[in-house]
Amino acid sequence: MEVYGAVRRFVLVEGHSRREAARVFGLSRDTVLKMCRFSLPPGYTRSKPVARPKLDAMVPVIDAILEEDRAGPVKQRHTAKRIFERLRDEHGFSGG
């Protein structure tokens, strides 16, 4: 993030060329162009949701287990390992 601001300041405020900024900061010219174009890094966005073919069938069961846990004492809530064991034993989930 510090480099991002430094590159923008170098090009936009101090008036140096993007090519010179790329050389000084050791970045590609395309990267410097993107840094100058966006005030904040745009970040990564997924083009489509994550595919979970095996887990999607178990999500309602997991949600039910977690909903039951809210009613009980905190110390008796399920851990991730215990939820997996219940899915394996009660529903035949192999996980792999």
N, C-alpha and C positions, 0 to 999 in steps of 0.2 A: 504494500500500500504506500510505503514511503517512496519507492521508486516511481510509482504511478504519479504521485504528486510532483516529484522532482522532474520527471520527463515533461509533464504538462507545463510546469513553470519555465523550464528551459526553452520550450518551443513557443508557448503562447505569450509569456510575459517578457522573457529576455530576447525573443525574436530570432533565435537560432533556427536553422532549417531542420526538418524532420530527419533528413539523411545524416546530418551531423549528430543529432541526438541519438540516432541508432548506433553510430560509431562510438560515441562517448559512453553510452550506457550498456553497450554490448547486446543490443536487441535487434530484431529484424525491423526493417522499415515498415512492414505491415503492422507489426505490434505497436510501433510508435504512432502510426496513423490511427489505430483503434483507440489508443490512450488519449489522443488529441480529440477524437470524435466524441467520446463519452466522458462526462464529468466523474462518474463512478464506474468501476468495473461492471460490465453487464452481467457477469456470472453465467452459470450453466443452466439451461432449461432443457428438460427432457422432451423429446419429440413425441413419445408415446409412453403410457404408464408401464411400470415394471411388470413383467410377466411372472406370475407365481402359480404355475399350473397345479402344483401339488398342494400348496398351502391355501389357495383360495377356497377350496372345498371345506377346510377346517376353520375358517375365520368365524362363522357363526357359533361354533362350539367354543372356540377360544373366548369370544365376546361373552358368552353365557357364563363361562367359568369366572372371568374377571368381574362380571356383574354380581355373581354370588359372593365373591370375595369382599365386595364393598360392604355387605351386610355383616360380615363376621369380624372378629377381632383382627387387629393389624398383624399381630404375630403369627396368625394362622393363614395368612394369604399365600397363594401359590407363587413359587419361583418359576422362572422360565423352564428350568429342568423338570420340575414337578408337572408343569403343564404338558411338556413333551411326553413325560412318562404316562400321564393320563390319556393323551391322544393315542399313544402306542398301545396301551393296554385295553382301553375301552372302545377305540374306534379303528384299530388296525393301521394306524398311520406309521409309515416306515421312515419318513423324513428324507429319504435319499432318492 
